[in-house]
Amino acid sequence: MFEYALSVMIFLPIVTGLVMLLFPLSKETARITGFIVTVAILFRGIEIFLSFTGTGGMEYVESRSWIQSLGISYGLGIDGISLLVLMAGTVLFPMLFTIFKTQPKGYYANLLIAQGAMIGAICATDLVLFYIFWEVMLLPIFFMIGLYGGSKRLPATLKITIYTIAGSLLMLAALVYVGVSYHTQFGKWTFAIVQLSELELGGGFAVLAFFMFMVAFAIKIPLFPFHTWLPDAYTEAPTATTFVLSAIMAKIGVYAVIRFVMPVFEIEFARFAVLLSLAGVTGMIYCGLAAISQKDMKRMLAFSSASHMGIIALGVFCMNVQALTGTLFQIAAHATSTGVLFLFVGLMEERMQTRKIENLGGIAYRAPIFATFFAIAMLASVGLPATSGFIGEFLIILGAIKFNAFIGILAGTTLVIGVCYMLWMFQRVFFERSNERTENFQDLNLSEALTFLPVIVLIFAMGIFPQAFIKKIEPAAQQQIAKAFAMPQAQVAETIVPTPGHNNHKE
C-alpha cells in the first residue's frame, strides 16, 4: 500500500476542486474531471478495503508533528470503526458526476472539496485535525444549498448554518476543555485520541463538555430533537447535496460519537445512555410518523432518513458489541439504500418536473428497470432479509434488547412504520394509473443502469454475505467497548456493560 494513501484521498479532491474554482473551465470539463478524480479515489478505497486486515488496530497510519508546542499532530489512520464510513465516502461519489450532467462548474468543484474534507474527518486521529476537516466539509454544503438549491433555499441555508455554527462552537469549547484537562493531569499537551482516552474526567465540567460534544454531533446526525433543520435542508438542496448530507455526512456524526466521545467520556456516556437511547427511539417514531404525512417524495425520504439515523444512533448508546457492530454495518447499508433513493427521486424530478406523490403513477409500466432498482433500494431501506438493511438492524435490535428490553422491543416494533410509508409510496408512484406526466417517463439508459448496478449488487452482497464485512469491523467494535468501559475483551461479545450510571473507571 502506498505510504501516503490517505493523504492522497483527502487532498486530491480538495486541490482539484480549488483549481476548478480558480480556472475558467466549462461545466462538462469540470464534470469529467470530477468523475476521474472520484474514480481514482474509489479504486484507492477498494484497495484499502481488500487489504485491510481487521485486527482491531489502526492501519495505514500517517503521523507528523504539526504544532509541537500544543501537541497537535497531523495524524491519520483507519480501523474497523472508520472503514465502512470511508467506503461510503468513496464508493458512492462517482455516481454524482454521471447522473447529474447539467450542474455549473462550481457545483462539481464543491462536491470534490466536500468529499476530501469528509475523508479527512473520517481518517483523522487527532481531535484538532478532525475539527478542522469537520468545519471545512460544511463550507461546500453551505454554498451548494445557497447557490444551487430550490426556491426556498435561502431560509433552509440560514437554518442549517445557524445549527452547524452553534454545534461547532460548542465542540470547540469542549475540545479546549479536553486538551487543558490532559495537560493538567499529565503535564503535557496532546489531542491524539489514543492519549486522550487515558483521561480521568469527572464532575460538572465533564458532564457539560460531554453534552457539548453530543449536541454538536446530534445536530449533524440528526438526533431528536436537533433534527428540525433537516426537512427543509434536504428538500431544498440539490439532489446530489441531499445525497451527501444523508449518505455520508450524517454518518460522520455517528462515527464521531464512537471515535471521540465514547472513549473520553465513558462515565458520562454510561450515565446518560438510557436517555440518549430514548432520544434515538423517539426520533425513529416521530420522523417515521412525519414521513407518512408527506406529499413530496424528497421530503418523505428526508424524514425517513432521520428515522433510520435514530436506530443507527441507538446502536451506539447500547454499549455492547452486537449493537455497535450493527451500527457500523448499518452506516454503509443506509448509505447504499436511502442515499440511492434520493438519487432516484432526483432523476424523477429532472424528467417530470415534479416530486409530488399525487402527480405520479404507473411508472413501473413505463420504466421496469428503474422500478426494479428503486424497489430493491426501497426494500433494503426497510430491512428486507437478504438485503444490506436487514443485518445491521437485526444486530442493533439484538444489542438494544440486551441493553434494555423495553427500548429494544420498542425500537423493533417501530420499524414497521417505515415499511408502511415506503410500501404506500411505492404503490402510488409505480402502480397506480399513469397520467400525462408519467406517460412518457423514460427508463434508465445504459449509462445510468451501469451507474446504479454496482450499488444494487452491493446491497445484495452485504445482505447475503455479511460476514465478509463484519469480520473487518467486529474486532474494532470489541476493542472500543473493552477500552471505553474497562471490560475484559474476551467477555465483551457476551456481556453487556454494567447498568448505566455505574462508575466504570478505566483500569
N, C-alpha and C positions, 0 to 999 in steps of 0.2 A: 504494500500500500504506500502511495506517495506520502512523504513525510508531512506535507502541509495540505493534506486533502481537505480538512475542514475549513481552513483559511481561504482556500480557493473557492469552496462552495459558498462562503459568506461574501467575499469581496468581488468575485467575478460578476455576479448580477448587479451589485451596488455600483461598481465602477462603470459597467456598461450602461446602466440606467442614467447615471450622471452625464456620461458622454452623449447619450441620445438627447438629453435635455439641452445640452450646450451647442450641439451642431445641427444645422438645418437638414434634417432627414425627412423623407416622405413617410407617411404613415405605414405604407406597405413595407418599406425598408426597415422601419422600426419594428414592425410585427415579425418579420422574418428573422431579424437579428435577435429579438427576444425569444423566439422559438428555438433558435440554435443554441442560445445560452442555457435555456431551461432544459433542453435535451441533454446538454453536456453535464449539467448538474444532476439530471436524472440518472445517467449512466454511472456517475460517481456515487450517487446514493445507493444504487443497486449493488455496486461493487462492495460498498461498506456493509450492506445488509448480508450479502452472501459470505463475506469473510469474517463477519462478527462472530466471536466465539461464545459470547453469552455466559461468561463465568461469573458475572456479577460486578466486576470492577470496571473502571474506566478504560476505554480503548481509544486509539488514535489521539493520544494526549499531545497537546501543544501547550507549553508553558514558558512565558517570558516575563521577567520582571518589568513592570511598566512605571509605576510611581512608587519607587522603593521606600521612600520616607513614610508612606502611608500603607505599605503592604499591599498595594493594588497591583494585580498582575493581569497579563493577557493570557488567560487560561481557558483552554478548550478541551473537550472530551465527550465521548459518547458511551453510555452504558445502556442496560436494558430499559431503564426508565425513559430515556430520551430517544431510543432507537425508532420506535414506531411513529413518534411525533415527527422526527426528522424525515422518515419515509413519506408521511403525508405531505410534508412541505416540498418534497422533491418529485414524487410520482405524479401529482395532480396538476402542477403548474403548466406544463406544456399544453394541456388542453385549452387553456385560456387564450392561447395565441393561435390556435387552429379553428376554434369555434366562432369567436367574435373577431371579424376581419375588418370592421369599419370604424374602429375607435381612433382618436387622434394619437399622434406620436407621444405626447406627454402621458397619455394613459398607459401605454405599454411600458414607458420608462418607469413610471411609478410602481407598476406591478413588479418589475425586476428589483427595484430598491426594497420593496416590501418583502420579497422572497429572501433576499440576502440578510436583511435585518432580522427576520423571523428565524432563519437558520442560526444566526449569531446568538439570539436569545436561547435557542434550544441547546446549543453546544457550550455556552458559557459556564465555566465552573467557578468564576469569581463573581460575587454579588454586584459589585460596581459595574463590571463589564456587562452583566446581564441587564442592569438598569439602563445602561446606555443604549443597548440594542432594543430594549423594550420601548424606550422613548422614540428611537429612530423609526421603528416599524409603524408607529402611529401616524407619522407625518404623511406618507403617501396615501394612507387611508383617508385622512382629512382632505387632501387635495382631490382624490378620485371621487369622493362623495360631493364635495363642494363645487367642483368644476363640471363633473360629468353625470351627476345624479338626476333624479326626476324633478318634477315641478315643485315639490316641497323639500328640495334638497337643503336649502339654507337653514330652516329650523331643525331639520334632522342633524345637519352638521354641527349646529350650535349645541344641541343636546349631547351628542356623543363627545364633543370637545370638552364640555363642562365636566362630564362624568370622568373622562380619562385624565384630565388635568388634576381634578380633585384626588383621584386614586393615585396618580403619580407622586403628588406632593406628600400624601400620607406614607407611601412606600419609601420615599427619600428620607423622611424623618425617622422611620423605623430602621432603615438601613444605617443611618448615622448612629442610632442608639446601639445597634448590634456591634458596630465597629468599636465604639467607645467602650462598651462592656467588655469586649475581648481584650482591649488594651489595658483596662483596669484589672482584669483577672490574671492576665499572663504577661503584662509588661511589654507587649509589642503589638504592632498593627498588622492586621490581615483581614481580607474579605473573602478568602478562599472558603468555599462551603465545607470542605473536609475539616478544616480547622475550626470554623465557626460552630460545627456540630459538637465540639468539646465544651461549649459554654454551659454554665450552670446559671440559668436565669430564674428569677422568681420575684414576687411582689407586684405591686400595682403597675409599675412602668413596663414590666414584661408583658402583663396582660394587655396594656394599651398598645404596645408595639406589635403584639400578636394580631390584634384586631385591625391595626393599621395595614399590615401586610394582607390580611384576609379581605378587607374591604377593597383594596386595590385589585386583588386577583378576582374577587367575587364580581366586580364590575365587568371585568373582561370575559368571565366565563359564559354568560352572566348567571349569577346565583340569586334566587329570590331573597329579598325584594329589590335587588340592584339591577333588575332586568329592563326597566322601563324605557331605556334608550333604544333597546334592540328592535322593536317592531318598526319604528319609523326609519331607523338607520338601514336595516335590512331591506325594507320596502323601497326606499328612495335611492339607495345605492345602485350603481350599475351592477348587472348580474355577476360579472366576474369579481367585483369588490365584495358583494354579498357572499360569494363562494369563499373568498379568502377569509372573511370575518368568521364564517360559520365553520368551515372545514379545518382551518389551521389556527387562526389567531385565538379563538375561544379555547382550543385545546392547550395552547401555551399557558393560559391562565390556570388550568388544572395542573399542568406539568410543574408550574412554578410553586404551587402549594406543596406538591410532593417533594420537589427538589430543595426548596429553600425554607419553607415554614415547618414542615414535619420534623426534620432533624434538629432544628434550632430551638423550637418551642414545643418540645414533646410533652411537657407537663400541661401547658395551656391547651394543646391540641387534644389531649385525652380528657381534660376537664370539660371542654365545650363540644366534644364530639357528638353527643346526642342532639344538642341544639343545632349544630351545623348539619347533621343528618336530616333533621326535621325540615330545615330550610331547603335542602335538596329535594325531599319528597313533596313538600308544599309547592315548590316550583314545578315539579312534574305534573301535579294535579291542576294547578292554576293555569299554567301555559297550555296544557292539554285541553282543558275546557275552553280556554280562549280560542284555540285553533279551530274548534268545532264551529264557532260562530262567524268565522271569517268568510268573506265572499271573494277576496283577492287571493289567488293561489300563492303568490310570493309571500304575502303577509301570513297566510296559514302556515307555510313552511317555516317562517321566522319563529312563530310560536312553537311549532313542532321542534325546531332545533333547540330552543330554550328548554323545552320539556325534556328532551333527551340529554341535554347537558346537566340537568338535575340528577339523573341517575348516574351519569359519569362522575359527577362530584360526590355523590353518595358513596361510591366505592372507595374514595379516598378517606372519608371520615369513619369508615367502619374499622379501620386499623387492624386488618388481618390480611394475610397474603392472598387468599382467594379473591376478596373484593378488590384489592389493589391490582392484582394481575388482570382481573376483569376490566378495570378502568383503563389500564394501559392498552389492552386489546381493543376495547370499545372506542378509544380515541381514533384509531385507524379505521375501524368499522364504520363509525359515524361519518367520518370524512368521505369515505367512498360511497356512502348511500345518500344521506341527506344533502351533502355537498353537491353530488352529481344531480340530484333532483332540482336544485336551484339552477343548474346549467340547462336542464331540460325545459324548465319554465322560461328561462331567458330565450331559448330558441322559439318557443311557442309565441312569446310576446313579439319577437322580431318578425315572425311570419304572419301573425294575425292581428298585431297591434292591440292586443288585449290580454289581461290576466284574470278577468272576471270569470268565475266558475259558471255563472248563469249564461254567459255568452258562448260557452264551448259545448262540445258534444260530438260523438261519433268519430273521434279521431282514430280509434282502433281500426275502423273500416278503411280509412284513407291512408294510414301510415302504420302498418303492422310491425315493422322493425322498431320504429320509435316507441310504439305502445309496449312492445315486449321488453325493451331495455328499461323503459320507465317503470314497468311492473316489477322487474327484478330489483331495481334500486328501491322502490317503494316497499316491497316485501322484506328486503334486508333491513330497511329502516324500522319496521315494526317487529323485527326479531324472528322471522320465519326460520325454522330449523333448516340446516344445510346452507344457510347464508351467513355472511360475516356478522350480522347483528345479533344472532342467537347466542353465540358462545360468550361474548362479553357480558350481555345482560344476565345470562344464567349464572356466571361466576359472581357478578355483583350481587344478585339477589341471594345466592347461597351465602356469601360473606355477610350480607346485611342481616340475614336470619341468625347467623352465629353471633353477630354483634348485639342485635336487639330484635327479638322475634316480631314484635308489633311493627317496627319500622320496616323490616324485611317483607312481611306479608302485605303491608300497605303499599309498598313500592311495587311488589309483584302484581297486585291486583290492578293498580292504576295504569299499568302498561296496556290494559285493554282499551283505555281511552284513545291511545294512539292508533290502534287497529281500527277503531270506529271511524275517526275522521279521515284517515287515509283511504280506507275502502269506500267510504261515502264519496269522497272527492274523485277517486279513480272511476267509480261507476258513472258519475255525472259527466265527467270530462271525456271519457273514452268510449262509453257505450250508449249514452242517450242519443236522441235524434240529432243529426248534424244540421247545421244552418249555413247561411251564406258565408260566414267567416271560416268555418271548418271544412266546407265543401271542397275547397281546392288546397287543403293543407298538404304540403309536400313531405314525403317520408325522408329519413336520413339518407343523404347521398353517401357514396363510397368513402369519401374522406372523413365525413362525420361519424359514420359507423365504425371505421377503423380507429378513430379517436376514442370513442367510448368503449370499444370492445375490450381493451386490456383491463379497464376498471371493472367491467362486468365479470370478466374471468377472475379477477382478484376477489370479488365478492364471494364467488363460489369457492375459490381456493381457501380463503380464510374460514369459510363455514364447514368445508368438508375435511380439510387438513389443518386444523387449528394448531396442532402440536408443533408444526414447523415454525410457528410464530411464538407460541407460548414458551417453548424451550429457550428462546433467546431473551425473554423478558422476566420469566419467573424467578431465576436466581437473584436478579437485582431487586425484585419486589421482596424476596425473603430477607436479603441483607438490609434493605431500607427499614422494614418493620423491626428486625432484630436490633439494629443500631439505634433507631429512634426511641424504642420503648424498652430497651435493655432486656431483651428476651434471648435465651439461647437459640441460635439459628436453627438447630435441629428440631426445636419444638415449634417454630413459627408456623409451619404449614398446618399444624393440627391444633394450635392453641390460640385462642383469641386473647388479646391483651386484657389486663385487669379492668374492672369496671371504671368507666370514665369518671374522673375526679380523684382517682387514686394517684398518689405521688410516685410516678415511675422515674426516679432519678437514674441517670446513667451510672453504670458501674465504672 
